[in-house]
């Protein structure tokens, strides 16, 4: 039988789910139960804000192990429950939850033999206090995108997926008090979703202080290297030519699509709901 150290040398992409789980269980038996993850990085953002590409490129840093989404680790019992709340508070943390999150994420970091761990999950946008209770030394990266482009992308994904249509808010991140935000008009609901999720994150800026960093999707597309250089610096990761050359010089922004993809009445509705926050973030109406 292979030792844990031998299993750990195999890239995660080459491990089947059963082997990965076996390696994790062996690691727990070998003392992993007391392991703690230090200085994790959590990437936040309203769904469809570009967090996936941002996390993928951020994780090109040679010192970063990326395990994004991981819904079944965050919430093993209810991550697919249409009635589940995504907004969690610090008071909801249990010792079992904290132990599971630390050991699962720390195992992933060690398996990849990287110095730092990254998790991108839009639902973390409404769980900041919960996460800080589990990981007091965590850093938070927030990706912001024009709310009209986000609403357009949410509506498009909802139309494409019959499965998402069965879930409130498409099973995307549900804002706090989401039941009060349900609307018959999908455009109105998508506009509220962006507004409430973004406001939830930004309400924590002062409390997070140096543990919080945000950037605009639009700036990221225009100059990924510069934007991620600042993000790496925020996270305490080295920034040099070797790191930056792993990144593209530019990305194609898809923001233009909302102007043609939304009906005039939808644009009017979305602008009405998002106007104040769009102006606050510097997006022209």
C-alpha positions as CSV (number, residue, x, y, z in Angstrom):
1,X,0.0,0.0,0.0
2,X,1.3,3.5,-0.9
3,X,2.3,5.7,1.9
4,X,0.7,9.1,2.5
5,X,3.9,10.8,1.4
6,X,3.9,8.8,-1.9
7,X,0.2,9.7,-2.5
8,X,1.0,13.3,-1.8
9,X,3.5,13.4,-4.7
10,X,0.8,12.6,-7.2
11,X,-0.8,15.7,-8.7
12,X,-4.4,16.2,-7.5
13,X,-5.7,16.1,-11.1
14,X,-4.4,12.5,-11.4
15,X,-6.2,11.4,-8.3
16,X,-9.7,9.9,-8.5
17,X,-12.2,11.0,-5.9
18,X,-11.9,7.8,-4.0
19,X,-8.1,7.9,-3.9
20,X,-8.2,11.5,-2.8
21,X,-10.7,10.7,0.0
22,X,-8.5,7.8,1.1
23,X,-5.4,10.0,1.2
24,X,-7.3,12.5,3.3
25,X,-8.5,9.8,5.7
26,X,-5.0,8.4,6.1
27,X,-3.7,11.9,6.7
28,X,-6.3,12.4,9.5
29,X,-5.2,9.2,11.1
30,X,-1.6,10.2,10.9
31,X,-2.2,13.4,12.9
32,X,-4.0,15.6,10.5
33,X,-7.0,16.1,12.8
34,X,-5.1,18.9,14.7
35,X,-3.8,20.7,11.6
36,X,-4.8,24.3,11.1
37,X,-4.7,26.3,7.9
38,X,-2.9,29.6,8.2
39,X,-3.5,32.8,6.3
40,X,-6.0,31.5,3.7
41,X,-7.1,33.8,0.9
42,X,-10.8,33.9,0.1
43,X,-12.0,35.5,-3.2
44,X,-15.4,37.1,-3.0
45,X,-17.8,38.6,-5.5
46,X,-21.4,38.5,-6.7
47,X,-21.9,35.5,-9.0
48,X,-21.0,36.2,-12.7
49,X,-18.6,39.0,-11.7
50,X,-15.5,37.3,-13.2
51,X,-14.4,35.6,-10.0
52,X,-13.7,32.3,-11.8
53,X,-11.2,33.7,-14.3
54,X,-9.7,35.9,-11.5
55,X,-9.2,32.9,-9.2
56,X,-7.7,30.8,-12.0
57,X,-5.2,33.4,-13.0
58,X,-4.4,34.3,-9.3
59,X,-3.7,30.6,-8.8
60,X,-1.0,30.7,-11.5
61,X,1.2,32.0,-8.8
62,X,3.6,29.2,-7.9
63,X,3.0,29.4,-4.2
64,X,-0.8,29.1,-4.4
65,X,-3.0,26.0,-4.1
66,X,-6.5,26.7,-5.4
67,X,-9.6,24.8,-4.3
68,X,-12.5,26.9,-5.5
69,X,-16.2,26.6,-4.9
70,X,-16.0,23.4,-2.7
71,X,-19.7,23.7,-1.8
72,X,-19.8,20.2,-0.3
73,X,-17.0,21.0,2.0
74,X,-18.5,24.3,3.2
75,X,-21.9,22.8,3.7
76,X,-22.0,19.0,3.4
77,X,-25.7,18.7,4.3
78,X,-27.5,21.6,2.6
79,X,-25.4,23.0,-0.3
80,X,-28.0,21.8,-2.8
81,X,-31.0,22.6,-0.6
82,X,-33.2,25.2,-2.4
83,X,-34.4,26.6,1.0
84,X,-30.9,26.9,2.6
85,X,-29.6,30.3,3.6
86,X,-26.2,31.2,2.2
87,X,-25.8,34.0,4.7
88,X,-24.0,32.7,7.8
89,X,-22.9,34.5,11.0
90,X,-20.1,33.9,13.4
91,X,-22.5,32.6,16.0
92,X,-23.3,29.6,13.6
93,X,-19.8,28.2,13.7
94,X,-19.5,24.9,15.5
95,X,-16.3,23.1,16.5
96,X,-17.0,20.4,14.0
97,X,-17.4,23.0,11.2
98,X,-14.2,24.7,12.1
99,X,-12.3,21.4,12.3
100,X,-13.7,20.2,8.9
101,X,-12.8,23.4,7.1
102,X,-9.3,23.6,8.6
103,X,-8.4,20.0,7.9
104,X,-10.0,19.8,4.4
105,X,-8.4,23.0,3.2
106,X,-5.0,22.4,4.9
107,X,-4.9,18.9,3.4
108,X,-5.4,20.3,0.0
109,X,-2.6,22.9,0.5
110,X,-0.2,20.2,1.7
111,X,-1.1,17.8,-1.0
112,X,-0.1,20.5,-3.6
113,X,3.0,21.5,-1.5
114,X,2.1,25.2,-1.8
115,X,2.7,27.9,0.8
116,X,-0.8,29.4,0.6
117,X,-4.4,28.3,0.0
118,X,-7.0,30.0,-2.1
119,X,-10.8,29.4,-2.2
120,X,-13.1,31.3,-4.6
121,X,-16.8,31.0,-3.7
122,X,-19.4,33.7,-4.3
123,X,-21.3,32.4,-1.3
124,X,-18.4,33.5,0.9
125,X,-19.5,37.1,0.1
126,X,-22.3,36.7,2.6
127,X,-20.3,34.6,5.1
128,X,-17.4,37.0,6.0
129,X,-18.1,37.0,9.8
130,X,-18.4,33.2,9.7
131,X,-15.2,32.8,7.9
132,X,-13.3,35.2,10.2
133,X,-14.5,33.2,13.2
134,X,-13.0,30.1,11.7
135,X,-9.9,31.7,10.1
136,X,-9.0,34.9,12.0
137,X,-5.9,35.5,9.8
138,X,-7.8,35.2,6.5
139,X,-7.4,37.7,3.7
140,X,-10.3,38.7,1.4
141,X,-10.1,39.6,-2.3
142,X,-13.3,41.2,-3.7
143,X,-13.9,41.2,-7.5
144,X,-16.4,44.0,-8.5
145,X,-18.1,44.2,-11.9
146,X,-20.6,46.5,-13.5
147,X,-23.9,45.4,-12.1
148,X,-25.7,45.6,-15.4
149,X,-23.3,43.1,-17.0
150,X,-23.7,40.9,-13.9
151,X,-27.5,41.0,-14.1
152,X,-27.4,40.2,-17.8
153,X,-25.1,37.3,-17.2
154,X,-27.3,35.9,-14.4
155,X,-30.4,36.2,-16.6
156,X,-28.6,34.4,-19.5
157,X,-27.5,31.6,-17.3
158,X,-30.9,31.2,-15.8
159,X,-32.4,30.9,-19.3
160,X,-29.8,28.3,-20.4
161,X,-30.2,26.0,-17.4
162,X,-33.5,24.3,-16.5
163,X,-31.8,23.1,-13.3
164,X,-31.1,26.6,-12.1
165,X,-34.7,27.6,-12.8
166,X,-35.7,25.2,-10.1
167,X,-33.7,27.1,-7.4
168,X,-34.3,30.5,-5.9
169,X,-31.8,32.9,-7.4
170,X,-30.6,30.1,-9.6
171,X,-28.7,28.5,-6.8
172,X,-26.3,31.3,-7.1
173,X,-25.3,33.2,-4.0
174,X,-28.4,34.3,-2.2
175,X,-28.3,37.6,-0.3
176,X,-29.2,38.0,3.3
177,X,-33.0,38.0,3.7
178,X,-33.3,36.6,0.2
179,X,-36.9,35.6,0.6
180,X,-37.8,39.2,0.9
181,X,-36.0,39.9,-2.4
182,X,-37.8,37.3,-4.6
183,X,-39.5,39.0,-7.5
184,X,-41.7,37.9,-10.4
185,X,-39.5,40.1,-12.7
186,X,-36.2,38.2,-13.3
187,X,-34.4,41.5,-14.2
188,X,-35.5,43.2,-11.0
189,X,-34.4,40.1,-8.9
190,X,-31.0,39.9,-10.6
191,X,-30.5,43.7,-10.0
192,X,-31.3,43.3,-6.4
193,X,-29.1,40.2,-6.1
194,X,-26.0,42.2,-7.3
195,X,-26.8,45.2,-5.2
196,X,-27.4,43.3,-1.9
197,X,-24.4,40.9,-2.3
198,X,-22.0,43.7,-3.1
199,X,-23.3,45.9,-0.3
200,X,-22.9,42.9,2.1
201,X,-19.2,42.6,1.2
202,X,-18.4,46.3,1.3
203,X,-20.1,46.8,4.6
204,X,-17.2,44.8,6.1
205,X,-14.4,46.9,4.6
206,X,-13.7,49.0,7.7
207,X,-13.8,46.0,10.1
208,X,-11.5,44.0,7.8
209,X,-9.0,46.8,7.3
210,X,-5.7,45.5,5.9
211,X,-7.3,42.1,5.4
212,X,-9.5,43.4,2.6
213,X,-8.6,44.2,-1.0
214,X,-10.9,44.9,-4.0
215,X,-10.5,45.4,-7.7
216,X,-12.7,46.0,-10.7
217,X,-13.3,43.3,-13.3
218,X,-12.9,46.0,-16.0
219,X,-9.4,47.0,-14.7
220,X,-8.5,43.3,-14.4
221,X,-9.4,42.6,-18.1
222,X,-7.4,45.6,-19.2
223,X,-4.3,44.8,-17.3
224,X,-4.3,41.4,-15.5
225,X,-0.6,41.6,-14.6
226,X,-0.9,45.0,-12.8
227,X,-4.1,44.2,-11.0
228,X,-2.9,40.8,-9.8
229,X,0.5,42.2,-8.8
230,X,-1.4,44.4,-6.4
231,X,-3.5,41.5,-5.2
232,X,-0.4,39.3,-4.7
233,X,1.3,42.1,-2.7
234,X,-1.8,42.4,-0.6
235,X,-1.7,38.7,0.1
236,X,2.0,38.8,1.0
237,X,3.0,36.7,-2.1
238,X,6.1,37.5,-4.0
239,X,5.8,39.6,-7.1
240,X,8.5,39.3,-9.8
241,X,8.9,38.8,-13.5
242,X,8.6,35.0,-13.3
243,X,5.3,35.3,-11.6
244,X,3.9,38.1,-13.8
245,X,4.9,36.4,-17.1
246,X,2.6,33.5,-16.2
247,X,-0.3,35.9,-16.7
248,X,-1.8,37.2,-20.0
249,X,-1.2,40.8,-20.9
250,X,-4.9,41.4,-21.5
251,X,-8.3,39.7,-21.4
252,X,-11.4,40.2,-23.5
253,X,-14.1,41.9,-21.4
254,X,-17.6,40.8,-22.1
255,X,-19.2,43.8,-20.5
256,X,-20.5,45.2,-23.8
257,X,-23.0,42.4,-24.2
258,X,-25.6,43.7,-21.7
259,X,-26.4,46.7,-23.9
260,X,-27.6,44.5,-26.7
261,X,-28.7,41.6,-24.6
262,X,-31.1,43.4,-22.3
263,X,-34.4,44.9,-23.3
264,X,-34.8,48.6,-22.8
265,X,-37.4,48.0,-20.0
266,X,-34.9,45.7,-18.3
267,X,-32.1,48.2,-18.5
268,X,-34.5,50.8,-17.0
269,X,-35.4,48.5,-14.2
270,X,-31.8,47.5,-13.4
271,X,-30.5,51.1,-13.6
272,X,-33.2,52.2,-11.2
273,X,-32.3,49.6,-8.6
274,X,-28.5,49.7,-9.0
275,X,-28.1,53.5,-9.7
276,X,-26.8,54.5,-6.3
277,X,-24.3,51.7,-6.0
278,X,-23.2,52.0,-9.7
279,X,-22.5,55.7,-9.0
280,X,-20.6,54.9,-5.8
281,X,-18.4,52.4,-7.7
282,X,-17.8,54.8,-10.6
283,X,-19.8,53.1,-13.3
284,X,-21.4,55.7,-15.6
285,X,-25.2,55.5,-16.2
